[in-house]
C-alpha cells in the first residue's frame, strides 16, 4: 500500500463523498442504506486500490432489496444464547461476543444489524459468562468474536484472558478477527504479549482478497507467528469481490506465504440486503473444483455452509465420488477425468 494512510476511519456517507469513494449523486439512497446498516472503513482499507477490496465496505443501493429468504439472525446466534454475550451451539465450544464494535463494517456481515449497536460486553454480563463456563466443564474452547475482539483495549483484553485462563476446563481460546488486515497497526508487541497465557491461543484472520495482504498486514502476521500464535483464515465467497478461481488462488497463496492456513471458505449467509453478493452453491463448487490441483492441499480451505437457524456448518465442496454398485466407485480427478475404484 503506497503513501501515508488517512488519519481516521470513515463512518458515514458524507465522508465517503468527501474522499471520492462514492458519487454525490447517490447521497439520498446511500444515506438510507447507512441508516439501515452501519458504515465504517478503516484507514488501511480506504486506499483506492482493488475494486474487490472496497466493494466489501462501500454502501450499495441494492442493500435495500430485502429478499424473502433473508434473515435478521441467519446463523442462529439468538436461538443458542444461554446468557448475554454467549452462543453455545456445539457441546465443547462457545462463542463469546466480547464486543459489537469493528474497525470496518462489512456489507455482507451476518451480524450487520447488531454490530456497532452497543460497545463491549459489560462487566456484569462477563461475570455471568464466566459462571456459565464454570458450570459447564465440557466447554473446552472459547471463541472470541463480536464485532471484533481485537478492537478492545489491551488492558481489557488481558483482563478477560486472565480470568478465562482461571477456568481449568478452558483449554483453547480462539480469536476471530479482521484486525491484522484492516488495522494492522493494532497488532502491537503488548497485544501479542497479552496472548501468552495457559490456554492455547489460536487466531483466525478474516480476509477476502489478496490486496488486503499489505506489507503492514504481513508484519502483523509475523509478530503473531513469531510469538507462537498459530494462524488460520476464513474467507467469504462473494460475487464482485473474489468469486473467481484466479482471485482466490492469489489470496490463498498470499496467506500460505505468511504462515496462515486457509481454514474455511464460507458460502455467503442469508443476511438481509446481501443478495447481490451471493452466488449459487453450484457456482461455488465449480470454483473449488477449479482450485483443486492448481494449489496444494495446505492452501485449500474447506468450502462450508452455515445452516440457517443455528444448526452448524457442513462441508459443501464438489463431490468426486459416484457409487456405481456394491464396492464400485467412479472417481473424478482434478482435471475432470473419470476412474474406476474398487472398495470390496
C-alpha positions in Angstrom: 0.0 0.0 0.0 1.5 3.3 -1.1 1.6 6.6 0.7 0.5 7.7 4.1 -2.8 6.3 5.5 -5.8 8.6 6.1 -5.9 10.0 9.6 -9.2 8.4 10.7 -11.9 5.9 9.8 -14.8 6.9 7.5 -18.1 6.4 9.4 -20.8 8.0 7.1 -21.9 8.8 3.6 -20.5 12.4 3.8 -17.0 11.1 4.4 -17.3 8.7 1.5 -18.4 11.5 -0.8 -15.6 13.9 0.5 -13.0 11.3 -0.2 -14.4 10.4 -3.6 -15.3 6.8 -2.8 -18.9 7.3 -3.8 -20.7 9.7 -6.1 -22.6 12.6 -4.5 -25.5 12.0 -6.8 -26.3 8.9 -4.8 -26.3 10.7 -1.4 -30.0 10.2 -0.7 -30.2 6.5 -1.2 -26.8 5.8 0.3 -27.9 7.7 3.4 -30.9 5.4 3.6 -28.6 2.4 3.3 -26.3 3.9 6.0 -29.3 4.3 8.4 -30.2 0.7 8.0 -26.7 -0.8 8.1 -23.7 1.0 9.7 -20.8 2.3 7.7 -17.2 2.2 8.8 -14.0 1.9 6.7 -10.6 1.8 8.5 -7.7 4.0 7.2 -5.9 0.9 5.8 -9.0 0.0 3.7 -9.7 3.4 2.3 -7.0 3.2 -0.4 -8.5 3.4 -3.9 -6.9 0.1 -4.9 -8.5 -3.2 -5.9 -12.2 -2.9 -6.7 -12.9 -6.1 -4.8 -11.5 -4.7 -1.6 -13.6 -1.5 -1.4 -16.7 -3.3 -2.6 -16.8 -5.1 0.8 -17.3 -1.8 2.7 -19.0 0.7 0.4 -22.8 1.1 0.9 -24.8 0.0 -2.1 -28.4 0.8 -3.0 -29.0 -3.0 -3.6 -28.8 -3.4 0.2 -32.3 -2.0 0.4 -33.6 -5.0 -1.6 -34.6 -7.5 1.1 -35.4 -11.0 -0.2 -38.0 -13.2 1.5 -35.4 -15.9 2.4 -33.1 -13.3 4.2 -32.9 -13.3 8.0 -32.0 -10.9 10.8 -30.1 -13.8 12.6 -29.1 -16.2 9.8 -26.8 -18.4 11.8 -29.0 -18.6 15.0 -26.9 -16.6 17.5 -30.0 -15.7 19.5 -31.5 -19.2 19.4 -28.5 -20.6 21.2 -27.8 -17.8 23.7 -27.8 -19.1 27.3 -26.6 -15.8 28.8 -26.0 -12.4 27.3 -22.8 -12.4 25.2 -22.5 -16.1 24.7 -23.6 -18.5 21.9 -23.5 -22.2 22.7 -24.2 -24.2 19.6 -21.7 -27.1 19.9 -21.1 -29.2 23.0 -17.4 -28.4 23.5 -17.2 -24.8 22.5 -18.8 -21.4 22.8 -18.7 -18.1 21.0 -18.0 -15.1 23.3 -19.3 -11.9 21.9 -16.7 -9.7 23.5 -17.7 -6.5 21.7 -20.1 -5.3 19.0 -17.5 -2.9 17.6 -15.5 -3.4 14.4 -12.8 -1.4 12.6 -14.8 -2.0 9.4 -18.4 -2.9 8.8 -18.6 -5.4 6.0 -21.7 -5.0 3.8 -22.2 -8.8 3.8 -21.9 -9.4 7.5 -24.3 -11.9 9.0 -24.4 -9.8 12.2 -24.7 -6.5 10.3 -27.9 -5.4 12.2 -26.2 -5.9 15.5 -22.6 -4.8 15.1 -22.0 -1.2 16.2 -25.2 -1.1 18.1 -23.5 -1.4 21.5 -19.9 -1.4 22.7 -18.1 -4.1 24.7 -19.6 -6.7 26.9 -20.5 -5.2 30.3 -18.6 -6.4 33.4 -21.8 -8.0 35.0 -22.5 -9.8 31.7 -19.0 -11.1 31.6 -19.3 -12.4 35.2 -22.4 -14.4 34.1 -20.4 -15.8 31.1 -17.6 -16.9 33.5 -20.2 -18.6 35.8 -21.7 -20.4 32.8 -18.3 -21.7 31.7 -17.5 -23.0 35.2 -20.9 -24.7 35.4 -20.3 -26.4 32.0 -16.8 -28.1 32.2 -17.4 -29.8 28.8 -16.7 -26.5 27.2 -13.1 -26.9 26.0 -12.8 -23.9 23.6 -13.9 -20.3 23.9 -14.1 -18.4 20.6 -13.8 -14.6 21.0 -15.7 -12.7 18.3 -18.2 -9.8 18.1 -17.8 -7.4 16.5 -14.0 -7.7 16.5 -12.4 -8.7 19.9 -9.1 -7.1 19.0 -10.8 -3.6 19.0 -10.8 -3.9 22.8 -8.1 -2.1 24.7 -5.0 -4.2 25.6 -5.9 -3.8 29.3 -9.4 -5.0 28.9 -8.4 -7.9 26.7 -5.6 -9.0 29.0 -8.1 -8.9 32.0 -10.6 -11.1 30.1 -8.0 -13.6 29.0 -6.6 -13.8 32.6 -10.0 -14.7 34.0 -10.8 -17.2 31.3 -7.5 -18.8 32.0 -8.5 -19.4 35.6 -11.2 -21.9 34.4 -9.3 -25.3 34.2 -11.7 -26.8 31.6 -10.9 -24.0 29.1 -8.0 -25.4 27.0 -8.2 -23.3 23.9 -9.0 -19.6 23.2 -9.6 -18.7 19.6 -9.8 -15.2 18.2 -11.8 -14.4 15.1 -10.7 -11.0 13.8 -10.1 -8.8 10.8 -7.7 -6.5 12.6 -4.4 -7.9 11.1 -5.5 -6.8 7.7 -7.9 -3.9 8.2 -6.0 -2.2 11.1 -2.6 -4.0 11.3 -1.1 -1.2 13.5 -3.2 -2.6 16.4 -1.1 -5.8 16.4 1.5 -4.5 18.8 4.0 -6.3 20.9 2.0 -5.5 24.0 -1.1 -7.1 22.5 0.8 -10.2 21.4 2.2 -10.4 24.9 -1.3 -10.5 26.4 -1.9 -13.7 24.4 0.9 -15.5 26.2 -1.4 -17.5 28.6 -2.1 -21.0 29.7 -4.8 -22.0 27.2 -3.6 -22.4 23.7 -4.4 -19.2 21.7 -5.3 -19.5 18.1 -6.2 -16.6 15.8 -8.4 -16.8 12.7 -7.9 -13.9 10.3 -11.0 -12.9 8.2 -9.7 -11.8 4.8 -11.3 -12.0 1.4 -8.9 -10.5 -1.2 -5.2 -10.8 -1.8 -4.9 -6.9 -1.9 -5.8 -6.9 1.8 -2.5 -8.6 2.5 -0.4 -5.4 2.6 3.2 -5.1 3.9 1.7 -3.9 7.1 -0.5 -6.9 7.3 2.4 -9.2 6.7 4.3 -7.5 9.5 1.3 -8.1 11.8 1.3 -11.8 10.9 5.0 -12.1 11.7 4.5 -10.6 15.1 1.9 -13.2 15.9 3.6 -16.2 14.4 7.0 -15.4 16.0 5.2 -15.3 19.3 3.9 -18.8 18.7 0.3 -17.9 17.9 -1.0 -20.3 15.1 -2.9 -18.5 12.3 -5.8 -19.7 10.3 -8.0 -17.8 7.9 -11.7 -17.5 7.0 -12.9 -16.1 3.7 -16.4 -15.4 2.4 -17.1 -16.3 -1.2 -18.5 -13.0 -2.6 -19.7 -12.1 -6.1 -18.0 -8.9 -7.2 -15.1 -9.4 -4.7 -13.4 -12.8 -5.0 -15.7 -15.3 -6.8 -13.1 -16.3 -9.4 -10.5 -19.1 -9.1 -7.7 -16.8 -10.0 -8.5 -14.3 -7.3 -8.9 -17.0 -4.6 -5.7 -18.6 -5.7 -3.8 -15.3 -5.3 -5.4 -14.9 -1.8 -4.7 -18.4 -0.6 -1.1 -18.3 -1.9 -0.5 -15.0 -0.1 -1.8 -16.4 3.1 0.3 -19.6 3.0 3.4 -17.5 2.3 2.7 -15.7 5.5 2.2 -18.9 7.5 -1.6 -18.5 7.6 -3.5 -21.7 6.9 -6.7 -21.2 4.8 -9.4 -22.8 7.1 -12.9 -22.1 5.8 -14.4 -20.6 2.6 -17.9 -19.6 3.6 -20.8 -19.7 1.3 -22.4 -16.2 2.0 -25.1 -16.2 4.7 -28.7 -15.2 4.2 -28.2 -11.8 5.9 -30.7 -9.1 5.0 -29.8 -7.0 2.0 -26.9 -9.1 0.8 -28.4 -10.9 -2.2 -26.1 -9.1 -4.7 -23.1 -10.7 -3.0 -24.4 -14.3 -3.2 -23.8 -16.9 -5.9 -25.2 -20.3 -6.1 -23.7 -23.3 -4.3 -23.2 -25.0 -7.7 -21.1 -21.9 -8.8 -19.1 -22.2 -5.6 -18.5 -25.9 -6.1 -17.2 -25.2 -9.6 -14.8 -22.6 -8.2 -13.5 -25.1 -5.6 -13.1 -27.8 -8.3 -11.1 -25.4 -10.4 -8.8 -24.7 -7.5 -8.0 -28.4 -6.6 -4.9 -29.4 -8.5 -3.9 -25.7 -9.1 -2.8 -25.1 -5.5 -1.6 -27.5 -2.8 -3.8 -29.0 -0.2 -2.3 -26.8 2.5 -3.6 -23.8 0.6 -7.2 -25.1 0.1 -9.8 -24.2 2.7 -13.0 -26.3 3.3 -16.0 -24.8 1.5 -18.8 -24.7 4.1 -22.4 -23.6 4.5 -23.6 -22.4 7.9 -27.1 -23.8 8.0 -29.7 -21.1 8.8 -31.2 -21.4 12.3 -28.0 -22.3 14.1 -27.7 -26.0 13.0 -24.0 -25.8 12.3 -21.6 -25.7 9.4 -21.3 -28.5 6.8 -18.8 -29.0 4.0 -20.4 -28.4 0.6 -17.4 -28.9 -1.7 -17.7 -30.7 -5.0 -18.3 -34.4 -4.9 -15.6 -36.5 -6.6 -17.2 -39.9 -5.9 -20.2 -41.6 -7.6 -21.3 -45.1 -6.4 -21.6 -47.4 -9.3 -22.6 -50.5 -7.4 -21.5 -52.6 -4.4 -17.9 -51.8 -3.8 -17.6 -49.9 -7.1 -17.0 -46.2 -7.4 -16.4 -43.7 -10.2 -13.9 -41.1 -9.2 -13.4 -37.8 -10.8 -9.8 -36.4 -10.8 -8.9 -32.7 -10.6 -8.8 -32.5 -14.5 -12.2 -34.0 -14.9 -11.1 -37.5 -15.8 -13.1 -40.5 -14.6 -11.6 -43.6 -13.0 -12.9 -46.8 -11.6 -12.2 -47.7 -8.0 -12.9 -51.0 -6.2 -13.7 -50.9 -2.5 -14.6 -54.6 -1.8 
